[in-house]
Amino acid sequence: MSCLYIIPTPIGNLKDITLRALEKLKEVDVILAEDTRTTNHLLKHFEITTKTKAYHQHNEHIVTPKVIQEILESEKGYAIVSDAGTPGISDPGYLLIRECQKHNIQIISLPGPTAFVPALTQSGFPCDRFLFEGFLPHKKGRKKKLETLKEEKRTIILYESPHRILKLLNELNEHLDPNRLVSVSRELTKVYEETLIGTANELSQKFSKQKPKGEFVVVIDALKTN
């Protein structure tokens, strides 16, 4: 039966994959992978031999029509995975999912790992209402976005890379209330997992003394109301 499965993969610890995810990765005909090397490492670990094809931000506009055509003509089952976490959340997937909907192709999204959830819940900040922004624009529109976040009352969640985390913390210190608490989580689910909480300035000083490593999830406390 033609179908697209959206399958989350572990963000670090391979034990976090679900039994259902393993089952579907074995059953489908093709796995679309952000990086086939990363995905094949995962598949090899669980002795899964399903064929993989590259599907990432640099080729998705070319590959998507071909995948849609193949699903419709051959009724193959496809899965899409990212290197870590849930496809479509700051990773490729949206374009293919939208096209599948347009062509009435069944889509089944499995629940599973995504980096911002553990970072949010262990921050101790309010998580009943929050804003997920993912990665901020690198250049154009970045300052405007930071000014917008200044007025945001809900808890805010951002993603950042190790070579830009210091820049982000310094920008948060400049644009937000300097007393607003920030939680920074890195290497989630891995051996050197770490979460630090403090003001943006305090965390900036911390990471300026030690080279930042790993992917970061930055959680900004909700604005306190009187």
SEKE-972640 format. One record per residue (C-alpha): x, y, z; residue number from 1. Coordinates in nm, 2 decimals, m for minus. Example, Ala and Ser with C-alpha at 12.3 -4.5 7.8 and 13.67 -1.06 7.14 Angstrom:
<rs>
@x 1.23 y m0.45 z 0.78 resi 1
@x 1.37 y m0.11 z 0.71 resi 2
</rs>
This chain:
<rs>
@x 0.00 y 0.00 z 0.00 resi 1
@x 0.14 y 0.34 z m0.09 resi 2
@x 0.21 y 0.54 z 0.22 resi 3
@x 0.46 y 0.78 z 0.37 resi 4
@x 0.57 y 0.72 z 0.73 resi 5
@x 0.72 y 1.00 z 0.92 resi 6
@x 0.96 y 0.83 z 1.16 resi 7
@x 1.15 y 1.00 z 1.44 resi 8
@x 1.50 y 0.87 z 1.52 resi 9
@x 1.70 y 0.90 z 1.84 resi 10
@x 1.87 y 1.23 z 1.91 resi 11
@x 2.16 y 1.05 z 2.07 resi 12
@x 2.09 y 0.74 z 2.26 resi 13
@x 1.99 y 0.46 z 2.02 resi 14
@x 1.78 y 0.30 z 2.29 resi 15
@x 1.53 y 0.58 z 2.25 resi 16
@x 1.39 y 0.44 z 1.92 resi 17
@x 1.05 y 0.29 z 1.95 resi 18
@x 0.95 y m0.07 z 1.87 resi 19
@x 0.70 y 0.06 z 1.62 resi 20
@x 0.96 y 0.27 z 1.44 resi 21
@x 1.19 y m0.03 z 1.40 resi 22
@x 0.90 y m0.23 z 1.27 resi 23
@x 0.81 y 0.03 z 1.00 resi 24
@x 1.17 y 0.09 z 0.90 resi 25
@x 1.18 y m0.29 z 0.82 resi 26
@x 0.85 y m0.29 z 0.64 resi 27
@x 0.88 y 0.00 z 0.40 resi 28
@x 1.04 y m0.03 z 0.06 resi 29
@x 1.26 y 0.29 z 0.08 resi 30
@x 1.39 y 0.52 z 0.36 resi 31
@x 1.45 y 0.88 z 0.27 resi 32
@x 1.74 y 0.99 z 0.48 resi 33
@x 1.88 y 1.34 z 0.55 resi 34
@x 2.23 y 1.17 z 0.56 resi 35
@x 2.24 y 0.81 z 0.44 resi 36
@x 2.56 y 0.75 z 0.63 resi 37
@x 2.40 y 0.85 z 0.96 resi 38
@x 2.08 y 0.65 z 0.89 resi 39
@x 2.27 y 0.34 z 0.77 resi 40
@x 2.47 y 0.34 z 1.10 resi 41
@x 2.13 y 0.33 z 1.28 resi 42
@x 1.99 y 0.06 z 1.05 resi 43
@x 2.30 y m0.15 z 1.08 resi 44
@x 2.28 y m0.13 z 1.46 resi 45
@x 1.93 y m0.28 z 1.45 resi 46
@x 2.01 y m0.52 z 1.16 resi 47
@x 1.77 y m0.35 z 0.91 resi 48
@x 1.85 y m0.38 z 0.54 resi 49
@x 1.59 y m0.14 z 0.39 resi 50
@x 1.72 y 0.07 z 0.10 resi 51
@x 1.80 y 0.43 z 0.17 resi 52
@x 1.80 y 0.74 z m0.05 resi 53
@x 1.93 y 1.08 z 0.02 resi 54
@x 1.67 y 1.35 z 0.09 resi 55
@x 1.79 y 1.68 z 0.23 resi 56
@x 1.76 y 2.05 z 0.20 resi 57
@x 1.98 y 2.07 z m0.10 resi 58
@x 1.80 y 1.82 z m0.32 resi 59
@x 1.44 y 1.80 z m0.18 resi 60
@x 1.29 y 2.02 z m0.46 resi 61
@x 1.43 y 1.78 z m0.72 resi 62
@x 1.37 y 1.45 z m0.53 resi 63
@x 1.02 y 1.52 z m0.41 resi 64
@x 0.84 y 1.50 z m0.75 resi 65
@x 1.02 y 1.17 z m0.83 resi 66
@x 0.92 y 1.02 z m0.49 resi 67
@x 0.56 y 1.13 z m0.54 resi 68
@x 0.55 y 0.97 z m0.89 resi 69
@x 0.71 y 0.65 z m0.76 resi 70
@x 0.46 y 0.62 z m0.47 resi 71
@x 0.17 y 0.67 z m0.71 resi 72
@x 0.28 y 0.44 z m0.98 resi 73
@x 0.44 y 0.15 z m0.79 resi 74
@x 0.25 y 0.19 z m0.46 resi 75
@x 0.57 y 0.16 z m0.27 resi 76
@x 0.59 y 0.24 z 0.10 resi 77
@x 0.83 y 0.52 z 0.20 resi 78
@x 0.96 y 0.64 z 0.53 resi 79
@x 1.13 y 0.97 z 0.59 resi 80
@x 1.38 y 1.02 z 0.87 resi 81
@x 1.62 y 1.29 z 0.97 resi 82
@x 1.96 y 1.25 z 1.12 resi 83
@x 1.81 y 1.29 z 1.47 resi 84
@x 1.46 y 1.37 z 1.60 resi 85
@x 1.14 y 1.42 z 1.40 resi 86
@x 1.14 y 1.51 z 1.03 resi 87
@x 0.99 y 1.85 z 0.96 resi 88
@x 1.10 y 2.00 z 1.29 resi 89
@x 1.40 y 2.21 z 1.18 resi 90
@x 1.48 y 1.93 z 0.94 resi 91
@x 1.36 y 1.84 z 0.58 resi 92
@x 1.02 y 1.69 z 0.55 resi 93
@x 0.76 y 1.96 z 0.51 resi 94
@x 0.78 y 1.99 z 0.13 resi 95
@x 0.73 y 1.61 z 0.08 resi 96
@x 0.45 y 1.59 z 0.33 resi 97
@x 0.27 y 1.88 z 0.17 resi 98
@x 0.30 y 1.72 z m0.17 resi 99
@x 0.18 y 1.38 z m0.04 resi 100
@x m0.13 y 1.56 z 0.09 resi 101
@x m0.20 y 1.72 z m0.24 resi 102
@x m0.18 y 1.38 z m0.41 resi 103
@x m0.40 y 1.21 z m0.15 resi 104
@x m0.11 y 0.98 z m0.04 resi 105
@x m0.16 y 0.84 z 0.30 resi 106
@x 0.07 y 0.99 z 0.57 resi 107
@x 0.13 y 0.83 z 0.90 resi 108
@x 0.34 y 1.02 z 1.16 resi 109
@x 0.49 y 0.81 z 1.44 resi 110
@x 0.55 y 0.97 z 1.78 resi 111
@x 0.90 y 0.98 z 1.91 resi 112
@x 1.21 y 1.17 z 1.99 resi 113
@x 1.26 y 1.55 z 1.94 resi 114
@x 1.52 y 1.75 z 2.11 resi 115
@x 1.32 y 2.04 z 2.24 resi 116
@x 1.08 y 1.84 z 2.46 resi 117
@x 1.34 y 1.71 z 2.71 resi 118
@x 1.51 y 2.05 z 2.71 resi 119
@x 1.18 y 2.22 z 2.78 resi 120
@x 1.06 y 1.99 z 3.06 resi 121
@x 1.38 y 1.98 z 3.25 resi 122
@x 1.43 y 2.36 z 3.23 resi 123
@x 1.18 y 2.41 z 3.51 resi 124
@x 1.02 y 2.69 z 3.30 resi 125
@x 0.65 y 2.70 z 3.23 resi 126
@x 0.57 y 2.45 z 2.95 resi 127
@x 0.19 y 2.48 z 2.94 resi 128
@x 0.23 y 2.75 z 2.67 resi 129
@x 0.55 y 2.80 z 2.47 resi 130
@x 0.69 y 2.93 z 2.14 resi 131
@x 0.91 y 2.71 z 1.93 resi 132
@x 1.13 y 2.92 z 1.70 resi 133
@x 1.39 y 2.66 z 1.60 resi 134
@x 1.70 y 2.82 z 1.44 resi 135
@x 1.69 y 3.20 z 1.41 resi 136
@x 1.78 y 3.36 z 1.07 resi 137
@x 2.16 y 3.37 z 1.03 resi 138
@x 2.16 y 3.72 z 0.89 resi 139
@x 1.86 y 3.88 z 0.73 resi 140
@x 1.58 y 3.93 z 0.97 resi 141
@x 1.77 y 3.81 z 1.28 resi 142
@x 1.77 y 4.15 z 1.47 resi 143
@x 1.40 y 4.20 z 1.39 resi 144
@x 1.32 y 3.85 z 1.52 resi 145
@x 1.52 y 3.91 z 1.84 resi 146
@x 1.33 y 4.24 z 1.90 resi 147
@x 1.00 y 4.04 z 1.85 resi 148
@x 1.11 y 3.78 z 2.11 resi 149
@x 1.17 y 4.06 z 2.36 resi 150
@x 0.79 y 4.11 z 2.39 resi 151
@x 0.70 y 3.74 z 2.39 resi 152
@x 0.55 y 3.64 z 2.72 resi 153
@x 0.56 y 3.26 z 2.67 resi 154
@x 0.85 y 3.03 z 2.72 resi 155
@x 1.07 y 3.04 z 2.41 resi 156
@x 1.26 y 2.75 z 2.25 resi 157
@x 1.55 y 2.80 z 2.01 resi 158
@x 1.80 y 2.57 z 1.84 resi 159
@x 2.16 y 2.67 z 1.79 resi 160
@x 2.49 y 2.52 z 1.67 resi 161
@x 2.81 y 2.51 z 1.88 resi 162
@x 2.99 y 2.77 z 1.67 resi 163
@x 2.71 y 3.02 z 1.71 resi 164
@x 2.59 y 2.96 z 2.07 resi 165
@x 2.81 y 3.24 z 2.21 resi 166
@x 2.68 y 3.49 z 1.96 resi 167
@x 2.32 y 3.39 z 2.04 resi 168
@x 2.37 y 3.43 z 2.42 resi 169
@x 2.53 y 3.77 z 2.37 resi 170
@x 2.24 y 3.88 z 2.15 resi 171
@x 1.99 y 3.76 z 2.41 resi 172
@x 2.17 y 3.95 z 2.68 resi 173
@x 2.15 y 4.26 z 2.45 resi 174
@x 1.79 y 4.23 z 2.34 resi 175
@x 1.60 y 4.07 z 2.63 resi 176
@x 1.56 y 4.16 z 3.00 resi 177
@x 1.91 y 4.09 z 3.14 resi 178
@x 1.76 y 3.91 z 3.44 resi 179
@x 1.55 y 3.67 z 3.23 resi 180
@x 1.66 y 3.32 z 3.29 resi 181
@x 1.79 y 3.10 z 3.01 resi 182
@x 1.84 y 2.72 z 3.01 resi 183
@x 2.09 y 2.57 z 2.77 resi 184
@x 2.09 y 2.20 z 2.70 resi 185
@x 2.35 y 2.02 z 2.49 resi 186
@x 2.43 y 1.66 z 2.40 resi 187
@x 2.08 y 1.55 z 2.51 resi 188
@x 2.05 y 1.17 z 2.59 resi 189
@x 2.43 y 1.13 z 2.53 resi 190
@x 2.71 y 1.05 z 2.78 resi 191
@x 2.81 y 1.42 z 2.83 resi 192
@x 2.45 y 1.56 z 2.85 resi 193
@x 2.45 y 1.89 z 3.02 resi 194
@x 2.19 y 2.16 z 3.11 resi 195
@x 2.30 y 2.49 z 3.25 resi 196
@x 2.06 y 2.76 z 3.38 resi 197
@x 2.14 y 3.13 z 3.44 resi 198
@x 2.11 y 3.47 z 3.27 resi 199
@x 2.23 y 3.50 z 2.92 resi 200
@x 2.53 y 3.69 z 3.04 resi 201
@x 2.62 y 3.43 z 3.30 resi 202
@x 2.60 y 3.15 z 3.04 resi 203
@x 2.79 y 3.35 z 2.79 resi 204
@x 3.08 y 3.39 z 3.04 resi 205
@x 3.06 y 3.01 z 3.11 resi 206
@x 3.09 y 2.91 z 2.74 resi 207
@x 3.36 y 3.17 z 2.66 resi 208
@x 3.59 y 2.98 z 2.90 resi 209
@x 3.52 y 2.64 z 2.75 resi 210
@x 3.48 y 2.55 z 2.39 resi 211
@x 3.11 y 2.48 z 2.32 resi 212
@x 3.04 y 2.13 z 2.19 resi 213
@x 2.73 y 1.95 z 2.06 resi 214
@x 2.40 y 2.08 z 1.93 resi 215
@x 2.22 y 2.32 z 2.17 resi 216
@x 1.86 y 2.37 z 2.27 resi 217
@x 1.81 y 2.71 z 2.43 resi 218
@x 1.50 y 2.77 z 2.65 resi 219
@x 1.41 y 3.12 z 2.76 resi 220
@x 1.19 y 3.16 z 3.07 resi 221
@x 0.84 y 3.30 z 3.04 resi 222
@x 0.81 y 3.67 z 3.12 resi 223
@x 0.69 y 3.71 z 3.48 resi 224
@x 0.36 y 3.90 z 3.52 resi 225
@x 0.28 y 4.12 z 3.82 resi 226
</rs>
